[in-house]
Amino acid sequence: MSYNQVLAERMRAHLKTRKGIIDKGMFGGIGFLVNGNMACGVNKQDLIVRLNDSDFQIAIQKPHVRVFDLGGRPMKAWILISPEGCVGKKVLLRWLDKGIAQASSLPPK
């Protein structure tokens, strides 16, 4: 199954202006990395975002947001957001900025 190319292009349009962010094919989708740490991406139709613990606790309560679970293994502080949860540029940019902030706070890989 292919991933949401439209969402990936929307993300690229914002992320191409940021230094040090690269995209890489991952888990049948695409991931955007900061200093080797994944910040966000696309898995199937959903937006993936890496968050800090406090942002995760808030985000998981929102509509269209769920824990990123790969094969029965929930990933700590990672979320999936359905397409309905990232409609509109401002909403998407808020999610991307949170993921970039978290990935930027980690040691480079």
MILUMLO-698179 format. One record per residue (C-alpha): residue number from 1; x, y, z. Coordinates in Angstrom, 3 decimals, padded with zeros to 6 digits, always signed. Example, Ala and Ser with C-alpha at 12.3 -4.5 7.8 and 13.67 -1.06 7.14 Angstrom:
+-----+----------+----------+----------+
: num :       xx :       yy :       zz :
+-----+----------+----------+----------+
:   1 : +012.300 : -004.500 : +007.800 :
:   2 : +013.670 : -001.060 : +007.140 :
+-----+----------+----------+----------+
# end
This chain:
+-----+----------+----------+----------+
: num :       xx :       yy :       zz :
+-----+----------+----------+----------+
:   1 : +000.000 : +000.000 : +000.000 :
:   2 : +001.354 : +003.395 : -000.903 :
:   3 : +001.428 : +006.355 : +001.430 :
:   4 : -000.421 : +009.675 : +001.224 :
:   5 : +001.625 : +011.546 : -001.391 :
:   6 : -000.483 : +014.701 : -001.078 :
:   7 : +000.238 : +014.919 : +002.648 :
:   8 : +003.940 : +014.247 : +002.032 :
:   9 : +004.093 : +017.118 : -000.468 :
:  10 : +002.298 : +019.455 : +001.925 :
:  11 : +004.904 : +018.580 : +004.537 :
:  12 : +007.808 : +019.039 : +002.104 :
:  13 : +006.545 : +022.512 : +001.178 :
:  14 : +007.006 : +023.589 : +004.799 :
:  15 : +010.055 : +021.536 : +005.695 :
:  16 : +012.156 : +022.459 : +002.658 :
:  17 : +012.752 : +025.878 : +004.225 :
:  18 : +014.320 : +024.303 : +007.327 :
:  19 : +018.028 : +023.514 : +007.448 :
:  20 : +019.165 : +020.038 : +008.367 :
:  21 : +015.918 : +018.222 : +007.570 :
:  22 : +016.073 : +015.289 : +005.203 :
:  23 : +013.408 : +012.875 : +004.052 :
:  24 : +013.886 : +009.140 : +003.955 :
:  25 : +011.694 : +006.230 : +002.927 :
:  26 : +010.653 : +004.336 : +006.068 :
:  27 : +008.063 : +001.674 : +007.025 :
:  28 : +006.441 : +001.872 : +003.591 :
:  29 : +006.046 : +005.637 : +003.955 :
:  30 : +008.324 : +008.612 : +004.427 :
:  31 : +010.048 : +010.100 : +007.449 :
:  32 : +011.496 : +013.565 : +007.928 :
:  33 : +014.636 : +013.583 : +010.065 :
:  34 : +016.480 : +016.283 : +011.999 :
:  35 : +020.113 : +015.416 : +012.715 :
:  36 : +019.265 : +011.758 : +012.123 :
:  37 : +016.253 : +011.756 : +014.475 :
:  38 : +012.816 : +011.294 : +012.984 :
:  39 : +010.532 : +014.250 : +013.661 :
:  40 : +007.479 : +013.434 : +011.564 :
:  41 : +006.375 : +011.480 : +008.563 :
:  42 : +003.600 : +009.749 : +006.697 :
:  43 : +002.436 : +006.182 : +007.293 :
:  44 : -000.267 : +005.011 : +004.910 :
:  45 : -002.771 : +007.899 : +005.060 :
:  46 : -001.735 : +009.296 : +008.438 :
:  47 : +000.637 : +011.942 : +009.702 :
:  48 : +003.206 : +010.665 : +012.219 :
:  49 : +004.586 : +013.088 : +014.818 :
:  50 : +007.189 : +012.611 : +017.540 :
:  51 : +006.341 : +014.550 : +020.703 :
:  52 : +007.731 : +015.176 : +024.143 :
:  53 : +005.872 : +013.474 : +026.979 :
:  54 : +003.743 : +016.463 : +027.985 :
:  55 : +002.701 : +017.263 : +024.392 :
:  56 : +001.899 : +013.575 : +023.901 :
:  57 : -000.454 : +013.538 : +026.901 :
:  58 : -002.329 : +016.539 : +025.506 :
:  59 : -002.347 : +015.377 : +021.877 :
:  60 : -003.640 : +011.880 : +022.559 :
:  61 : -006.868 : +013.406 : +023.927 :
:  62 : -007.615 : +015.213 : +020.660 :
:  63 : -009.961 : +013.934 : +017.954 :
:  64 : -008.323 : +012.062 : +015.053 :
:  65 : -005.179 : +011.319 : +017.110 :
:  66 : -004.035 : +007.905 : +018.281 :
:  67 : -000.874 : +006.217 : +019.501 :
:  68 : +001.522 : +005.127 : +016.756 :
:  69 : +001.498 : +001.357 : +017.053 :
:  70 : +003.720 : -000.751 : +014.822 :
:  71 : +002.548 : -004.329 : +014.889 :
:  72 : +001.206 : -004.311 : +018.437 :
:  73 : +004.095 : -002.307 : +019.875 :
:  74 : +002.969 : +001.223 : +020.817 :
:  75 : +005.756 : +003.745 : +020.344 :
:  76 : +006.350 : +006.024 : +023.308 :
:  77 : +005.396 : +009.657 : +022.601 :
:  78 : +004.613 : +009.013 : +018.915 :
:  79 : +001.194 : +009.738 : +017.458 :
:  80 : -000.706 : +009.118 : +014.258 :
:  81 : -003.109 : +011.783 : +013.061 :
:  82 : -005.763 : +010.862 : +010.527 :
:  83 : -006.160 : +013.111 : +007.473 :
:  84 : -009.165 : +014.808 : +009.120 :
:  85 : -006.905 : +015.923 : +011.974 :
:  86 : -004.410 : +017.790 : +009.793 :
:  87 : -006.637 : +019.643 : +007.365 :
:  88 : -005.508 : +023.207 : +006.809 :
:  89 : -002.042 : +024.657 : +006.683 :
:  90 : -001.969 : +026.114 : +010.207 :
:  91 : -002.973 : +022.840 : +011.838 :
:  92 : -000.417 : +020.859 : +009.850 :
:  93 : +002.346 : +023.367 : +010.624 :
:  94 : +001.619 : +023.188 : +014.359 :
:  95 : +002.034 : +019.412 : +014.297 :
:  96 : +005.204 : +019.596 : +012.208 :
:  97 : +006.726 : +022.268 : +014.439 :
:  98 : +006.121 : +020.113 : +017.526 :
:  99 : +007.807 : +017.138 : +015.883 :
: 100 : +010.767 : +019.222 : +014.723 :
: 101 : +011.182 : +020.742 : +018.191 :
: 102 : +011.250 : +017.294 : +019.806 :
: 103 : +013.660 : +015.775 : +017.275 :
: 104 : +015.917 : +018.856 : +017.510 :
: 105 : +016.137 : +018.417 : +021.273 :
: 106 : +017.711 : +014.977 : +020.901 :
: 107 : +021.429 : +014.236 : +020.421 :
: 108 : +022.405 : +013.856 : +016.746 :
: 109 : +022.662 : +010.321 : +015.398 :
+-----+----------+----------+----------+
# end
